[in-house]
Amino acid sequence: MEVKLNMEWLLEKKKMKLKDLEKRVNLSYQQLWNIKEWRTSKISFDTIWELLKGFNCKPNDLFIVTK
């Protein structure tokens, strides 16, 4: 099983761009882009919290589990 971030889907669902999300969170555009493009190997709880606040969603919306 793999756990992945569902950022693409949330950005589309919320009709947001990374610049919009950047304004809502305490993360830089570069950090958000790296997360979205899977260029990070790990993510901190603080970053997860910022994404949850920025998307105004629950953890089960932010993550997807694949087999």
mmCIF file of the N, C-alpha and C atoms, coordinates in Angstrom:
data_MODEL
# 
_entry.id   MODEL 
# 
loop_
_atom_site.group_PDB 
_atom_site.id 
_atom_site.type_symbol 
_atom_site.label_atom_id 
_atom_site.label_alt_id 
_atom_site.label_comp_id 
_atom_site.label_asym_id 
_atom_site.label_entity_id 
_atom_site.label_seq_id 
_atom_site.pdbx_PDB_ins_code 
_atom_site.Cartn_x 
_atom_site.Cartn_y 
_atom_site.Cartn_z 
_atom_site.occupancy 
_atom_site.B_iso_or_equiv 
_atom_site.pdbx_formal_charge 
_atom_site.auth_seq_id 
_atom_site.auth_comp_id 
_atom_site.auth_asym_id 
_atom_site.auth_atom_id 
_atom_site.pdbx_PDB_model_num 
ATOM 1   N N  . MET A 1 1  ? 0.826   -1.189 0.000  1.00 0.00 ? 1  MET A N  1 
ATOM 2   C CA . MET A 1 1  ? 0.000   0.000  0.000  1.00 0.00 ? 1  MET A CA 1 
ATOM 3   C C  . MET A 1 1  ? 0.868   1.251  0.000  1.00 0.00 ? 1  MET A C  1 
ATOM 4   N N  . GLU A 1 2  ? 0.380   2.273  -0.654 1.00 0.00 ? 2  GLU A N  1 
ATOM 5   C CA . GLU A 1 2  ? 1.044   3.575  -0.661 1.00 0.00 ? 2  GLU A CA 1 
ATOM 6   C C  . GLU A 1 2  ? 0.047   4.643  -0.224 1.00 0.00 ? 2  GLU A C  1 
ATOM 7   N N  . VAL A 1 3  ? 0.558   5.612  0.492  1.00 0.00 ? 3  VAL A N  1 
ATOM 8   C CA . VAL A 1 3  ? -0.252  6.767  0.879  1.00 0.00 ? 3  VAL A CA 1 
ATOM 9   C C  . VAL A 1 3  ? 0.263   7.945  0.063  1.00 0.00 ? 3  VAL A C  1 
ATOM 10  N N  . LYS A 1 4  ? -0.638  8.614  -0.618 1.00 0.00 ? 4  LYS A N  1 
ATOM 11  C CA . LYS A 1 4  ? -0.252  9.747  -1.470 1.00 0.00 ? 4  LYS A CA 1 
ATOM 12  C C  . LYS A 1 4  ? -1.117  10.955 -1.140 1.00 0.00 ? 4  LYS A C  1 
ATOM 13  N N  . LEU A 1 5  ? -0.556  12.119 -1.438 1.00 0.00 ? 5  LEU A N  1 
ATOM 14  C CA . LEU A 1 5  ? -1.323  13.354 -1.290 1.00 0.00 ? 5  LEU A CA 1 
ATOM 15  C C  . LEU A 1 5  ? -2.210  13.545 -2.514 1.00 0.00 ? 5  LEU A C  1 
ATOM 16  N N  . ASN A 1 6  ? -3.377  14.020 -2.270 1.00 0.00 ? 6  ASN A N  1 
ATOM 17  C CA . ASN A 1 6  ? -4.368  14.210 -3.307 1.00 0.00 ? 6  ASN A CA 1 
ATOM 18  C C  . ASN A 1 6  ? -4.449  15.692 -3.710 1.00 0.00 ? 6  ASN A C  1 
ATOM 19  N N  . MET A 1 7  ? -3.301  16.339 -3.846 1.00 0.00 ? 7  MET A N  1 
ATOM 20  C CA . MET A 1 7  ? -3.265  17.783 -4.089 1.00 0.00 ? 7  MET A CA 1 
ATOM 21  C C  . MET A 1 7  ? -3.882  18.198 -5.418 1.00 0.00 ? 7  MET A C  1 
ATOM 22  N N  . GLU A 1 8  ? -3.593  17.467 -6.469 1.00 0.00 ? 8  GLU A N  1 
ATOM 23  C CA . GLU A 1 8  ? -4.149  17.811 -7.796 1.00 0.00 ? 8  GLU A CA 1 
ATOM 24  C C  . GLU A 1 8  ? -5.668  17.866 -7.733 1.00 0.00 ? 8  GLU A C  1 
ATOM 25  N N  . TRP A 1 9  ? -6.256  16.836 -7.157 1.00 0.00 ? 9  TRP A N  1 
ATOM 26  C CA . TRP A 1 9  ? -7.713  16.741 -7.065 1.00 0.00 ? 9  TRP A CA 1 
ATOM 27  C C  . TRP A 1 9  ? -8.277  17.881 -6.215 1.00 0.00 ? 9  TRP A C  1 
ATOM 28  N N  . LEU A 1 10 ? -7.628  18.170 -5.082 1.00 0.00 ? 10 LEU A N  1 
ATOM 29  C CA . LEU A 1 10 ? -8.105  19.246 -4.214 1.00 0.00 ? 10 LEU A CA 1 
ATOM 30  C C  . LEU A 1 10 ? -7.989  20.608 -4.887 1.00 0.00 ? 10 LEU A C  1 
ATOM 31  N N  . LEU A 1 11 ? -6.897  20.829 -5.594 1.00 0.00 ? 11 LEU A N  1 
ATOM 32  C CA . LEU A 1 11 ? -6.750  22.100 -6.309 1.00 0.00 ? 11 LEU A CA 1 
ATOM 33  C C  . LEU A 1 11 ? -7.872  22.263 -7.337 1.00 0.00 ? 11 LEU A C  1 
ATOM 34  N N  . GLU A 1 12 ? -8.184  21.205 -8.062 1.00 0.00 ? 12 GLU A N  1 
ATOM 35  C CA . GLU A 1 12 ? -9.269  21.262 -9.048 1.00 0.00 ? 12 GLU A CA 1 
ATOM 36  C C  . GLU A 1 12 ? -10.621 21.434 -8.371 1.00 0.00 ? 12 GLU A C  1 
ATOM 37  N N  . LYS A 1 13 ? -10.860 20.646 -7.324 1.00 0.00 ? 13 LYS A N  1 
ATOM 38  C CA . LYS A 1 13 ? -12.145 20.702 -6.611 1.00 0.00 ? 13 LYS A CA 1 
ATOM 39  C C  . LYS A 1 13 ? -12.405 22.086 -6.026 1.00 0.00 ? 13 LYS A C  1 
ATOM 40  N N  . LYS A 1 14 ? -11.366 22.682 -5.451 1.00 0.00 ? 14 LYS A N  1 
ATOM 41  C CA . LYS A 1 14 ? -11.506 24.004 -4.821 1.00 0.00 ? 14 LYS A CA 1 
ATOM 42  C C  . LYS A 1 14 ? -11.311 25.145 -5.812 1.00 0.00 ? 14 LYS A C  1 
ATOM 43  N N  . LYS A 1 15 ? -11.051 24.793 -7.096 1.00 0.00 ? 15 LYS A N  1 
ATOM 44  C CA . LYS A 1 15 ? -10.824 25.786 -8.151 1.00 0.00 ? 15 LYS A CA 1 
ATOM 45  C C  . LYS A 1 15 ? -9.717  26.760 -7.740 1.00 0.00 ? 15 LYS A C  1 
ATOM 46  N N  . MET A 1 16 ? -8.593  26.172 -7.318 1.00 0.00 ? 16 MET A N  1 
ATOM 47  C CA . MET A 1 16 ? -7.460  26.956 -6.847 1.00 0.00 ? 16 MET A CA 1 
ATOM 48  C C  . MET A 1 16 ? -6.228  26.662 -7.691 1.00 0.00 ? 16 MET A C  1 
ATOM 49  N N  . LYS A 1 17 ? -5.331  27.604 -7.678 1.00 0.00 ? 17 LYS A N  1 
ATOM 50  C CA . LYS A 1 17 ? -4.005  27.428 -8.246 1.00 0.00 ? 17 LYS A CA 1 
ATOM 51  C C  . LYS A 1 17 ? -3.023  27.431 -7.071 1.00 0.00 ? 17 LYS A C  1 
ATOM 52  N N  . LEU A 1 18 ? -1.796  27.022 -7.325 1.00 0.00 ? 18 LEU A N  1 
ATOM 53  C CA . LEU A 1 18 ? -0.814  27.007 -6.242 1.00 0.00 ? 18 LEU A CA 1 
ATOM 54  C C  . LEU A 1 18 ? -0.621  28.390 -5.629 1.00 0.00 ? 18 LEU A C  1 
ATOM 55  N N  . LYS A 1 19 ? -0.693  29.435 -6.449 1.00 0.00 ? 19 LYS A N  1 
ATOM 56  C CA . LYS A 1 19 ? -0.563  30.811 -5.928 1.00 0.00 ? 19 LYS A CA 1 
ATOM 57  C C  . LYS A 1 19 ? -1.678  31.123 -4.928 1.00 0.00 ? 19 LYS A C  1 
ATOM 58  N N  . ASP A 1 20 ? -2.892  30.642 -5.205 1.00 0.00 ? 20 ASP A N  1 
ATOM 59  C CA . ASP A 1 20 ? -4.008  30.847 -4.275 1.00 0.00 ? 20 ASP A CA 1 
ATOM 60  C C  . ASP A 1 20 ? -3.745  30.130 -2.958 1.00 0.00 ? 20 ASP A C  1 
ATOM 61  N N  . LEU A 1 21 ? -3.263  28.899 -3.067 1.00 0.00 ? 21 LEU A N  1 
ATOM 62  C CA . LEU A 1 21 ? -2.966  28.113 -1.872 1.00 0.00 ? 21 LEU A CA 1 
ATOM 63  C C  . LEU A 1 21 ? -1.827  28.755 -1.083 1.00 0.00 ? 21 LEU A C  1 
ATOM 64  N N  . GLU A 1 22 ? -0.828  29.273 -1.775 1.00 0.00 ? 22 GLU A N  1 
ATOM 65  C CA . GLU A 1 22 ? 0.309   29.918 -1.118 1.00 0.00 ? 22 GLU A CA 1 
ATOM 66  C C  . GLU A 1 22 ? -0.153  31.069 -0.224 1.00 0.00 ? 22 GLU A C  1 
ATOM 67  N N  . LYS A 1 23 ? -1.165  31.798 -0.660 1.00 0.00 ? 23 LYS A N  1 
ATOM 68  C CA . LYS A 1 23 ? -1.671  32.932 0.115  1.00 0.00 ? 23 LYS A CA 1 
ATOM 69  C C  . LYS A 1 23 ? -2.376  32.484 1.392  1.00 0.00 ? 23 LYS A C  1 
ATOM 70  N N  . ARG A 1 24 ? -2.844  31.235 1.415  1.00 0.00 ? 24 ARG A N  1 
ATOM 71  C CA . ARG A 1 24 ? -3.594  30.720 2.558  1.00 0.00 ? 24 ARG A CA 1 
ATOM 72  C C  . ARG A 1 24 ? -2.745  29.990 3.582  1.00 0.00 ? 24 ARG A C  1 
ATOM 73  N N  . VAL A 1 25 ? -1.534  29.618 3.206  1.00 0.00 ? 25 VAL A N  1 
ATOM 74  C CA . VAL A 1 25 ? -0.710  28.783 4.077  1.00 0.00 ? 25 VAL A CA 1 
ATOM 75  C C  . VAL A 1 25 ? 0.637   29.426 4.362  1.00 0.00 ? 25 VAL A C  1 
ATOM 76  N N  . ASN A 1 26 ? 1.326   28.872 5.327  1.00 0.00 ? 26 ASN A N  1 
ATOM 77  C CA . ASN A 1 26 ? 2.653   29.356 5.692  1.00 0.00 ? 26 ASN A CA 1 
ATOM 78  C C  . ASN A 1 26 ? 3.715   28.506 4.997  1.00 0.00 ? 26 ASN A C  1 
ATOM 79  N N  . LEU A 1 27 ? 3.578   28.366 3.672  1.00 0.00 ? 27 LEU A N  1 
ATOM 80  C CA . LEU A 1 27 ? 4.512   27.604 2.846  1.00 0.00 ? 27 LEU A CA 1 
ATOM 81  C C  . LEU A 1 27 ? 4.790   28.410 1.590  1.00 0.00 ? 27 LEU A C  1 
ATOM 82  N N  . SER A 1 28 ? 5.988   28.268 1.071  1.00 0.00 ? 28 SER A N  1 
ATOM 83  C CA . SER A 1 28 ? 6.335   29.013 -0.139 1.00 0.00 ? 28 SER A CA 1 
ATOM 84  C C  . SER A 1 28 ? 5.766   28.316 -1.378 1.00 0.00 ? 28 SER A C  1 
ATOM 85  N N  . TYR A 1 29 ? 5.713   29.065 -2.463 1.00 0.00 ? 29 TYR A N  1 
ATOM 86  C CA . TYR A 1 29 ? 5.262   28.499 -3.735 1.00 0.00 ? 29 TYR A CA 1 
ATOM 87  C C  . TYR A 1 29 ? 6.155   27.323 -4.128 1.00 0.00 ? 29 TYR A C  1 
ATOM 88  N N  . GLN A 1 30 ? 7.472   27.469 -3.936 1.00 0.00 ? 30 GLN A N  1 
ATOM 89  C CA . GLN A 1 30 ? 8.412   26.400 -4.292 1.00 0.00 ? 30 GLN A CA 1 
ATOM 90  C C  . GLN A 1 30 ? 8.154   25.136 -3.484 1.00 0.00 ? 30 GLN A C  1 
ATOM 91  N N  . GLN A 1 31 ? 7.885   25.297 -2.195 1.00 0.00 ? 31 GLN A N  1 
ATOM 92  C CA . GLN A 1 31 ? 7.568   24.133 -1.357 1.00 0.00 ? 31 GLN A CA 1 
ATOM 93  C C  . GLN A 1 31 ? 6.304   23.444 -1.851 1.00 0.00 ? 31 GLN A C  1 
ATOM 94  N N  . LEU A 1 32 ? 5.275   24.224 -2.142 1.00 0.00 ? 32 LEU A N  1 
ATOM 95  C CA . LEU A 1 32 ? 4.016   23.656 -2.620 1.00 0.00 ? 32 LEU A CA 1 
ATOM 96  C C  . LEU A 1 32 ? 4.208   22.955 -3.957 1.00 0.00 ? 32 LEU A C  1 
ATOM 97  N N  . TRP A 1 33 ? 4.973   23.572 -4.832 1.00 0.00 ? 33 TRP A N  1 
ATOM 98  C CA . TRP A 1 33 ? 5.218   22.969 -6.141 1.00 0.00 ? 33 TRP A CA 1 
ATOM 99  C C  . TRP A 1 33 ? 5.957   21.639 -5.991 1.00 0.00 ? 33 TRP A C  1 
ATOM 100 N N  . ASN A 1 34 ? 6.976   21.621 -5.129 1.00 0.00 ? 34 ASN A N  1 
ATOM 101 C CA . ASN A 1 34 ? 7.730   20.386 -4.892 1.00 0.00 ? 34 ASN A CA 1 
ATOM 102 C C  . ASN A 1 34 ? 6.833   19.281 -4.337 1.00 0.00 ? 34 ASN A C  1 
ATOM 103 N N  . ILE A 1 35 ? 5.950   19.623 -3.439 1.00 0.00 ? 35 ILE A N  1 
ATOM 104 C CA . ILE A 1 35 ? 5.030   18.630 -2.882 1.00 0.00 ? 35 ILE A CA 1 
ATOM 105 C C  . ILE A 1 35 ? 4.088   18.125 -3.968 1.00 0.00 ? 35 ILE A C  1 
ATOM 106 N N  . LYS A 1 36 ? 3.532   19.037 -4.725 1.00 0.00 ? 36 LYS A N  1 
ATOM 107 C CA . LYS A 1 36 ? 2.587   18.676 -5.786 1.00 0.00 ? 36 LYS A CA 1 
ATOM 108 C C  . LYS A 1 36 ? 3.225   17.791 -6.852 1.00 0.00 ? 36 LYS A C  1 
ATOM 109 N N  . GLU A 1 37 ? 4.473   18.069 -7.178 1.00 0.00 ? 37 GLU A N  1 
ATOM 110 C CA . GLU A 1 37 ? 5.177   17.323 -8.232 1.00 0.00 ? 37 GLU A CA 1 
ATOM 111 C C  . GLU A 1 37 ? 5.930   16.107 -7.710 1.00 0.00 ? 37 GLU A C  1 
ATOM 112 N N  . TRP A 1 38 ? 5.712   15.741 -6.461 1.00 0.00 ? 38 TRP A N  1 
ATOM 113 C CA . TRP A 1 38 ? 6.338   14.570 -5.846 1.00 0.00 ? 38 TRP A CA 1 
ATOM 114 C C  . TRP A 1 38 ? 7.860   14.676 -5.839 1.00 0.00 ? 38 TRP A C  1 
ATOM 115 N N  . ARG A 1 39 ? 8.376   15.860 -5.594 1.00 0.00 ? 39 ARG A N  1 
ATOM 116 C CA . ARG A 1 39 ? 9.822   16.067 -5.534 1.00 0.00 ? 39 ARG A CA 1 
ATOM 117 C C  . ARG A 1 39 ? 10.320  16.120 -4.089 1.00 0.00 ? 39 ARG A C  1 
ATOM 118 N N  . THR A 1 40 ? 9.475   15.741 -3.167 1.00 0.00 ? 40 THR A N  1 
ATOM 119 C CA . THR A 1 40 ? 9.869   15.663 -1.762 1.00 0.00 ? 40 THR A CA 1 
ATOM 120 C C  . THR A 1 40 ? 9.820   14.206 -1.314 1.00 0.00 ? 40 THR A C  1 
ATOM 121 N N  . SER A 1 41 ? 10.696  13.842 -0.427 1.00 0.00 ? 41 SER A N  1 
ATOM 122 C CA . SER A 1 41 ? 10.719  12.455 0.038  1.00 0.00 ? 41 SER A CA 1 
ATOM 123 C C  . SER A 1 41 ? 9.976   12.274 1.360  1.00 0.00 ? 41 SER A C  1 
ATOM 124 N N  . LYS A 1 42 ? 9.748   13.378 2.062  1.00 0.00 ? 42 LYS A N  1 
ATOM 125 C CA . LYS A 1 42 ? 8.984   13.306 3.308  1.00 0.00 ? 42 LYS A CA 1 
ATOM 126 C C  . LYS A 1 42 ? 8.286   14.637 3.550  1.00 0.00 ? 42 LYS A C  1 
ATOM 127 N N  . ILE A 1 43 ? 7.295   14.596 4.418  1.00 0.00 ? 43 ILE A N  1 
ATOM 128 C CA . ILE A 1 43 ? 6.502   15.788 4.701  1.00 0.00 ? 43 ILE A CA 1 
ATOM 129 C C  . ILE A 1 43 ? 6.243   15.830 6.206  1.00 0.00 ? 43 ILE A C  1 
ATOM 130 N N  . SER A 1 44 ? 6.390   16.994 6.791  1.00 0.00 ? 44 SER A N  1 
ATOM 131 C CA . SER A 1 44 ? 6.231   17.118 8.247  1.00 0.00 ? 44 SER A CA 1 
ATOM 132 C C  . SER A 1 44 ? 4.757   17.284 8.617  1.00 0.00 ? 44 SER A C  1 
ATOM 133 N N  . PHE A 1 45 ? 4.473   17.042 9.888  1.00 0.00 ? 45 PHE A N  1 
ATOM 134 C CA . PHE A 1 45 ? 3.119   17.236 10.384 1.00 0.00 ? 45 PHE A CA 1 
ATOM 135 C C  . PHE A 1 45 ? 2.700   18.699 10.272 1.00 0.00 ? 45 PHE A C  1 
ATOM 136 N N  . ASP A 1 46 ? 3.653   19.613 10.459 1.00 0.00 ? 46 ASP A N  1 
ATOM 137 C CA . ASP A 1 46 ? 3.341   21.038 10.317 1.00 0.00 ? 46 ASP A CA 1 
ATOM 138 C C  . ASP A 1 46 ? 2.893   21.358 8.887  1.00 0.00 ? 46 ASP A C  1 
ATOM 139 N N  . THR A 1 47 ? 3.562   20.765 7.915  1.00 0.00 ? 47 THR A N  1 
ATOM 140 C CA . THR A 1 47 ? 3.190   20.981 6.521  1.00 0.00 ? 47 THR A CA 1 
ATOM 141 C C  . THR A 1 47 ? 1.826   20.387 6.228  1.00 0.00 ? 47 THR A C  1 
ATOM 142 N N  . ILE A 1 48 ? 1.571   19.204 6.761  1.00 0.00 ? 48 ILE A N  1 
ATOM 143 C CA . ILE A 1 48 ? 0.247   18.576 6.581  1.00 0.00 ? 48 ILE A CA 1 
ATOM 144 C C  . ILE A 1 48 ? -0.823  19.477 7.174  1.00 0.00 ? 48 ILE A C  1 
ATOM 145 N N  . TRP A 1 49 ? -0.563  20.009 8.359  1.00 0.00 ? 49 TRP A N  1 
ATOM 146 C CA . TRP A 1 49 ? -1.532  20.899 9.010  1.00 0.00 ? 49 TRP A CA 1 
ATOM 147 C C  . TRP A 1 49 ? -1.789  22.145 8.149  1.00 0.00 ? 49 TRP A C  1 
ATOM 148 N N  . GLU A 1 50 ? -0.739  22.719 7.591  1.00 0.00 ? 50 GLU A N  1 
ATOM 149 C CA . GLU A 1 50 ? -0.895  23.893 6.723  1.00 0.00 ? 50 GLU A CA 1 
ATOM 150 C C  . GLU A 1 50 ? -1.741  23.557 5.499  1.00 0.00 ? 50 GLU A C  1 
ATOM 151 N N  . LEU A 1 51 ? -1.511  22.397 4.904  1.00 0.00 ? 51 LEU A N  1 
ATOM 152 C CA . LEU A 1 51 ? -2.301  21.993 3.734  1.00 0.00 ? 51 LEU A CA 1 
ATOM 153 C C  . LEU A 1 51 ? -3.765  21.771 4.109  1.00 0.00 ? 51 LEU A C  1 
ATOM 154 N N  . LEU A 1 52 ? -4.015  21.150 5.245  1.00 0.00 ? 52 LEU A N  1 
ATOM 155 C CA . LEU A 1 52 ? -5.397  20.942 5.697  1.00 0.00 ? 52 LEU A CA 1 
ATOM 156 C C  . LEU A 1 52 ? -6.106  22.279 5.901  1.00 0.00 ? 52 LEU A C  1 
ATOM 157 N N  . LYS A 1 53 ? -5.399  23.241 6.512  1.00 0.00 ? 53 LYS A N  1 
ATOM 158 C CA . LYS A 1 53 ? -5.984  24.572 6.709  1.00 0.00 ? 53 LYS A CA 1 
ATOM 159 C C  . LYS A 1 53 ? -6.199  25.271 5.373  1.00 0.00 ? 53 LYS A C  1 
ATOM 160 N N  . GLY A 1 54 ? -5.207  25.195 4.506  1.00 0.00 ? 54 GLY A N  1 
ATOM 161 C CA . GLY A 1 54 ? -5.290  25.883 3.220  1.00 0.00 ? 54 GLY A CA 1 
ATOM 162 C C  . GLY A 1 54 ? -6.415  25.368 2.335  1.00 0.00 ? 54 GLY A C  1 
ATOM 163 N N  . PHE A 1 55 ? -6.607  24.053 2.344  1.00 0.00 ? 55 PHE A N  1 
ATOM 164 C CA . PHE A 1 55 ? -7.684  23.464 1.544  1.00 0.00 ? 55 PHE A CA 1 
ATOM 165 C C  . PHE A 1 55 ? -9.011  23.421 2.303  1.00 0.00 ? 55 PHE A C  1 
ATOM 166 N N  . ASN A 1 56 ? -8.963  23.710 3.613  1.00 0.00 ? 56 ASN A N  1 
ATOM 167 C CA . ASN A 1 56 ? -10.142 23.609 4.459  1.00 0.00 ? 56 ASN A CA 1 
ATOM 168 C C  . ASN A 1 56 ? -10.784 22.225 4.279  1.00 0.00 ? 56 ASN A C  1 
ATOM 169 N N  . CYS A 1 57 ? -9.967  21.200 4.525  1.00 0.00 ? 57 CYS A N  1 
ATOM 170 C CA . CYS A 1 57 ? -10.437 19.832 4.318  1.00 0.00 ? 57 CYS A CA 1 
ATOM 171 C C  . CYS A 1 57 ? -10.017 18.943 5.488  1.00 0.00 ? 57 CYS A C  1 
ATOM 172 N N  . LYS A 1 58 ? -10.475 17.711 5.443  1.00 0.00 ? 58 LYS A N  1 
ATOM 173 C CA . LYS A 1 58 ? -10.132 16.716 6.449  1.00 0.00 ? 58 LYS A CA 1 
ATOM 174 C C  . LYS A 1 58 ? -8.976  15.856 5.923  1.00 0.00 ? 58 LYS A C  1 
ATOM 175 N N  . PRO A 1 59 ? -8.265  15.177 6.834  1.00 0.00 ? 59 PRO A N  1 
ATOM 176 C CA . PRO A 1 59 ? -7.148  14.339 6.388  1.00 0.00 ? 59 PRO A CA 1 
ATOM 177 C C  . PRO A 1 59 ? -7.532  13.306 5.329  1.00 0.00 ? 59 PRO A C  1 
ATOM 178 N N  . ASN A 1 60 ? -8.728  12.733 5.433  1.00 0.00 ? 60 ASN A N  1 
ATOM 179 C CA . ASN A 1 60 ? -9.114  11.722 4.440  1.00 0.00 ? 60 ASN A CA 1 
ATOM 180 C C  . ASN A 1 60 ? -9.384  12.331 3.062  1.00 0.00 ? 60 ASN A C  1 
ATOM 181 N N  . ASP A 1 61 ? -9.493  13.655 2.970  1.00 0.00 ? 61 ASP A N  1 
ATOM 182 C CA . ASP A 1 61 ? -9.582  14.322 1.667  1.00 0.00 ? 61 ASP A CA 1 
ATOM 183 C C  . ASP A 1 61 ? -8.186  14.577 1.099  1.00 0.00 ? 61 ASP A C  1 
ATOM 184 N N  . LEU A 1 62 ? -7.233  14.807 1.971  1.00 0.00 ? 62 LEU A N  1 
ATOM 185 C CA . LEU A 1 62 ? -5.878  15.147 1.551  1.00 0.00 ? 62 LEU A CA 1 
ATOM 186 C C  . LEU A 1 62 ? -5.065  13.930 1.122  1.00 0.00 ? 62 LEU A C  1 
ATOM 187 N N  . PHE A 1 63 ? -5.368  12.788 1.724  1.00 0.00 ? 63 PHE A N  1 
ATOM 188 C CA . PHE A 1 63 ? -4.600  11.574 1.427  1.00 0.00 ? 63 PHE A CA 1 
ATOM 189 C C  . PHE A 1 63 ? -5.439  10.542 0.692  1.00 0.00 ? 63 PHE A C  1 
ATOM 190 N N  . ILE A 1 64 ? -4.777  9.790  -0.181 1.00 0.00 ? 64 ILE A N  1 
ATOM 191 C CA . ILE A 1 64 ? -5.403  8.631  -0.801 1.00 0.00 ? 64 ILE A CA 1 
ATOM 192 C C  . ILE A 1 64 ? -4.479  7.435  -0.579 1.00 0.00 ? 64 ILE A C  1 
ATOM 193 N N  . VAL A 1 65 ? -5.088  6.280  -0.431 1.00 0.00 ? 65 VAL A N  1 
ATOM 194 C CA . VAL A 1 65 ? -4.337  5.046  -0.223 1.00 0.00 ? 65 VAL A CA 1 
ATOM 195 C C  . VAL A 1 65 ? -4.493  4.189  -1.471 1.00 0.00 ? 65 VAL A C  1 
ATOM 196 N N  . THR A 1 66 ? -3.373  3.778  -2.040 1.00 0.00 ? 66 THR A N  1 
ATOM 197 C CA . THR A 1 66 ? -3.406  2.935  -3.228 1.00 0.00 ? 66 THR A CA 1 
ATOM 198 C C  . THR A 1 66 ? -2.777  1.592  -2.909 1.00 0.00 ? 66 THR A C  1 
ATOM 199 N N  . LYS A 1 67 ? -3.115  0.619  -3.703 1.00 0.00 ? 67 LYS A N  1 
ATOM 200 C CA . LYS A 1 67 ? -2.565  -0.724 -3.496 1.00 0.00 ? 67 LYS A CA 1 
ATOM 201 C C  . LYS A 1 67 ? -1.360  -0.944 -4.357 1.00 0.00 ? 67 LYS A C  1 
# 
